[in-house]
């Protein structure tokens, strides 16, 4: 008998789960990968920095999965609006929530609701052409920008703000972002972290790239660096990253007009401004047993744009238990939520790890399905879903439709760029016809 599996979310977690199911059951399983957008690949398309094209090559692997026997991409279908999780559980033998963590965590300080304060999901979505954020108002008229967080997303945001237009135009950054950044007045970028260089979670590659920007110079205050011999206790990769930070403390600024200032040992305490963000108030901290403790010393960072890169949350779904404190679905170590319902990727463990970290999650979920002894309900689940959606007037798209969109984006690319993204669902559906 054929096993019917629905995977909600066409990002890395969803595709790795589908890949694991194909390896386990081959052609005896029918797998529908459902996404609310007509475009697949989730975080790879809308989260990975546009100037990091080599990372996006993993989509070739996902494409091979989608072309496997019994696998469908069902796009432009929003679970919770067009179909419920309960209805999917009635149609399919197993349902996997692989919806990622698309919501920004709030900063949680006074003034964080002022215009000019953005979460990184929104800002990254804006420059990557995500339909939800294509019309986002990103204020670029002030000379200062503050980026809160000491991870790779913070460096991505800083790098996009700091690059020249020619540096950006050979990437797949959205054209509306290029047009806006062309007029940007930002010259002072501040990356704010509560702790120090040894506690930062930048990777070596991300940190090193900042030293090779055409018009921007990274700056680290020498007094924020620990003694050199303390680096010996670090893991080798982390030690190389800190070496980059040390190099930023020992070079001359030169004539580059943009600075990227690493504000270590600074804790955001308030956003101030007259009707919009004009400065970020930070408190100097010190480390006590690895924790950042405030000293009471306050500083103001002038800025009209504040981007919070402090983490993400999964979106709750009607009828599914949700851990509001952790911002994800509760379940066991293998992703079980309830009989027949599972979660993989960030929806299961929270926003941590790299893209490849989602692969073991997918295989773990399939192992749980095998251990649970899934019993097929029989019937044609894909046909049942299609009938339900048609009855509600929902316009689902397929992988062939995505291939047409993909070809159109490549054809309209700027010279030297890999593609020019379509950033409106309506435009996508109009092109599909």
N, C-alpha and C positions, 0 to 999 in steps of 0.2 A: 504493500500500500504506500501511496505517496504521502510524504510528510510536508505540511504547509507551514511556512515560517514567515512572519512579517517582522521586518526590521524598520523601526521608526528613526530616521536620521540617515542621510547619505553622506556623512563625513567619514573620517578615518575609522572611528569605532564601528560604524555601521558596515563599512566595507570589509574590515578585518573579521567581523562576526560572520558576514556572508562567505568570506573565503574559508573560514574554519568549517562552516556548515557544508560547503561544497566538498571539502576534503573528507568530511565524515560520511556524508550520504551520497555524494556524487549526483547522478541524474535522478535519484529516487526522491529528491527534495525539490519543492518549488519555493523560491525565495523572492518575496516582494520587498524592495528597499524603498520606503516611502519618505518623501521629503516635502516640506511646504513650499519650496522654491522649484521652478522649472529647471534649475541647474544643480548638478550633483557636486560632491567633493567638499562641501561644508567649510571647515576651517582651512583647508588647503587653498581654496579659492578666495575666501573672504578674511582669513586671519594671517596667513603667512605673508611676510613683507613682500611687496611687489618687486623689490630689487634682489630677492633671494630665489631666483627661478629654479636653481638646481633642486631645491627642496620640493618644488611643485612637480617634479618629474615622477613622484610616486603615484600620480594620477594614472599613469600608464598601467600600473599594477591594478588599480581599482577598475579601470576600463576592461581589463582582461577578466576580472571577476564578473562584471556586468554582462559580458558577452558569453559567460558560461551557460551551460545547459540549465534551463529552469529558473534563471535569474531575471527579474524585471526591475527597472527603475520606474517608480510611480511618482512623478513630480507634480508640483502645484496642488498638493493635497495636504491640508493642515489637520492633523489629528487634534481633536477637541473642538473643531469647527465643522469639518466636512464628514468626519467619522470619529466615533469615540473609541477609547481603548477597550471598553466593554464589548462594543460591537466587533472589534478586531479579534478579541478573545473568543467570541462566538463563531467566528469564521475560520481562524487559523489554529493550528495545534500549539504554536508557541509565538509569543510576541516579545520582541526585544526593544527596549528603550535605549537608543543610542543617540540621544538628542543633544549631547554636548552640554556646555554651560554658557549660554549666550548672553546672560544678564550680568551687568557690572555690579560689583559690591559697592555699596555707598561708602564714602569716606567717613561719615559720621562725626563731622565737626561743624561748628557754627558757620553759616554762610556757604555750605557746600551745595546749596540749591540755587545759588546766584547764576545768572547767565554768564557763560564763559567757562564754567566748570563742566568737564566732560569725563565720562568713563572711557577706558581704553577700547572697550568693545565698540563703542560708538565712533570714536576717532579712527580706529583701524578699519572699521566697516566703511567709514566715509571715504578714506583714500583708496580702499580696495574695491569700491563700487558695489557694496552690498545694497540691495534695493531698500532696505529699512533705513539706511543712513545717507542715501545719495543727496538728500536735500538738507542735511544737517548744517546748522549755522556754526561755522568754526571761526572764531574771531582771531584775525591775524594782523590787526592794525596796531597792536601794542608792541613795543620792542622786546618785552619779556614773556617767557613761557615757563611754567613750572610743571614738571612731570614727577608724580609721586610714585615711588616704587624702585626697587633695585633688582629687577629681573630683566630678561631679554626683551619683553614687550616695551619696557621703558626706553631701552636703547633703540628699538625699532622706531618708536615715536620721535625720539630726539633726532635720529638719522634722517627721517623723512622731512622734518622741519629744517634741518641743517643743509641738506643737499642742494646743489644748484639745479636749475631746471634741466639743463642738458644731462646731468647725472640721472635725473628722474625719468626723462622721456624715453629712455631705452628699456624701461621696465613696463609692467602692465598696470601701473597706477592709473586710476580713473582720470579721464580727461578733465572732469570738473575740479578734481583736486589739483591737477597741474595748473589749471587756470587761476585758481585761488592762491596757490603757493607762489605763483609768479608775481603776485602783488603783495606778498607777505612783508611786513616790517619787522618780523622777529629777528633779533640779533643776539639775545642773551637767553640761552636755554639752561634751565637748572634741573638736574636729576636729584630728587630729594629722597634720602633714605634714613631710617631711624638708627641704623647701626653703621658699622664701618666696612672698609674694603674686604676684610676677611669674611664678613658675613654676607656680602653681596652674592647674588645667584646668577650674575652674568656668565655667559660662556666665553671661552677664549676668543672664538671667532667674532662674536658680536662686539666684545670690547675692543679687539684689535682693529676692527673696521673704522672705528672713530678716529684713529690716527692717520687715515688716508683720505679724508674728505677734502674736496678742493677748496672750500671756502670756510671751513669750520675747524676750530682748535679746541680739543678737550683739555680741561683743567682740573687737576686734583690738588687740594691744599696739602703741602708736605706734612703739616702737623696732624693730618687725619690718618696718615699711614702708620701702621705698627712698626716696631723695630724690624729690620731686614731679616735677622735670624729667626724671627717668629714664623716666616714663610715656610721654613723647613717642615713644620708640622702639617702643612696643607697637603691634600691630595694633589698629585702632579698636575692634572688639568686645571685645577683651581689656582695652583701656584702660578701657572702661566698667565692666567687671567689677571692675577694681582700684579704680575710683572708689567703688563700693559698699563695698569693704573699707575704704577710707580713711574713709568716712562712719561706719563702725562704730567707728572709733578715736576719733571726735570727738564722740560723743553721750553724754549722761548715761544711766545705767542706769534711772533712775526706780524705780517700784515693781513692775516685772515680776518674778515669782518664779523664772523659769527663765533661765539664761544659756547661750549657745552661744559657747564660747571657742575662737577660732582659735589653735591651738598650732603656729605656723610655726616652722621650724628646730628641730624635735624629731624624733629618730629612735628608734622603739621598740626596746628592747634586751631586755626581759624582761617576763613577766607573773608576778606574785607573789600568793600567797594561801594560806590554810590550807585546802586541799582544794577551793578554788574561787577564781576571779579576785577579787582585792580591790584591786589597784592595777596600773597600767601604768608601768613604769620607762622613761623616755625620756632620751636623751642630746642635749644642745644641739649643734647643727651650725653650720657656716658654709659659705658657697659658695666653691669654688675651681674656676675654669674651668667653672662651671655645675653642678658636682657637689657633693653634700652630704658634708662631711667632719666627722667627730666631733671634739668638743673635749675630751671626757673629763668634762664637767660633767653630772651626772645629776640628774634630778628624778623624783618619784613623783606620779602622777595617781591619786587615790583613785577607784575605780570597781568596780562589781559586774558591769557589762556592757561587753564590748569587741567591737566590730564591725569586721572587717577588710574594707575596700573597696579592695583592692589588685589586683584583676584576676581573670580567670576562665580556665578551661581547658575544652576540648572533651572529651567522654567518648570513650574508645577503643571501637572496635567489633571483635568477633572476626573475624579474617581480613582486616582492612584495615590497611595500614601506618599507623603513628602516630608523630609526632615528640613524644616525651615531654618534651623540653627546652622546646619552644615551646608544647606543649599543644594541638596541632591536627594535622590530616591534612596530610602533605606533598604537594605538587603544584606544577604550573607556574603562571604568572601568570593563566592562564585557568581554573584549577581542575581540570585533568586530574590524576587520580591513577594510573589505569591504563586500558587500553582499555575503554570503556563506563562507567567509574566517574569521577564528578566530585564536586567540593565547591564550595559557595558560602557566602557570608556569613562569620560568625565561624569556622565549621568550616574555612574555607580560609585566611583571613588573620589570624585571631586576633581578640580582642575589642577592636575599635577602630571609631571613627566613630559616626555617628548611625543611626537606623532607616533613613533614606533612603539611606545609604551602601550598603546591601545591594542596592539596585536595579541599579546598574551591574554588580555581581557576577553577578546573575541573567542579564543580557543577555550578559555576557562568556562565561558557561558555554554558553549556547545558541549563540553564535558559534563556540565551540570544537567543539560537536557538529556544526554545519554544515560546518566546515572538516575535521572528521574523517570526513565522509561516512558517517554512521551508516547501517547496512543493517538493515532490519527483519527480525526473525525470523519474522514472520507470526504468526498465531494471535491469540487473545483473551487478552491478558495480565491484564486485570482479572478475568476469569472464572477464569483459572488461579490467581491469588492467592486469590480467594475459596474455591476448592476446597481449596487447600493449608491455609488457615486453618481451614476447617470440619473438615477431617480431623484437626486438632490440638486441636479444641475451643476455639479462640480466638474470642472474641466481638467482632467488628469493629462499629464504629458508623459512621454516615454523616452527611452534612451536614444532612439532615432531622432526625436525632436531636439534633444540636447546636442547631438552630433551636428544638426543643422545650425543651431545657435553657435556652437564652437567654431564651425567653418566661417560663419558670418563675422564673428569677433576677430578671427585671424585675418580675414580679408580686409577689415577696416582699420587695422593697426597703424599707428604712427610709424614713420620710417625708423627701423632699428628696434622697434618694440615687438613683443611676441603676440599681442592682441590688444584690442580696445574693447573693454567689457560693455555689454548692455547692462544698464543699471536700473531699468524699470521693468517690472513683471508684465505690465501691459504691452510694452514694446516687444518683450520676448514672445508673448503669446501672439501678437500681431504678426511677427516674422514667421512664427511656426505656421500660422494660417489655420 
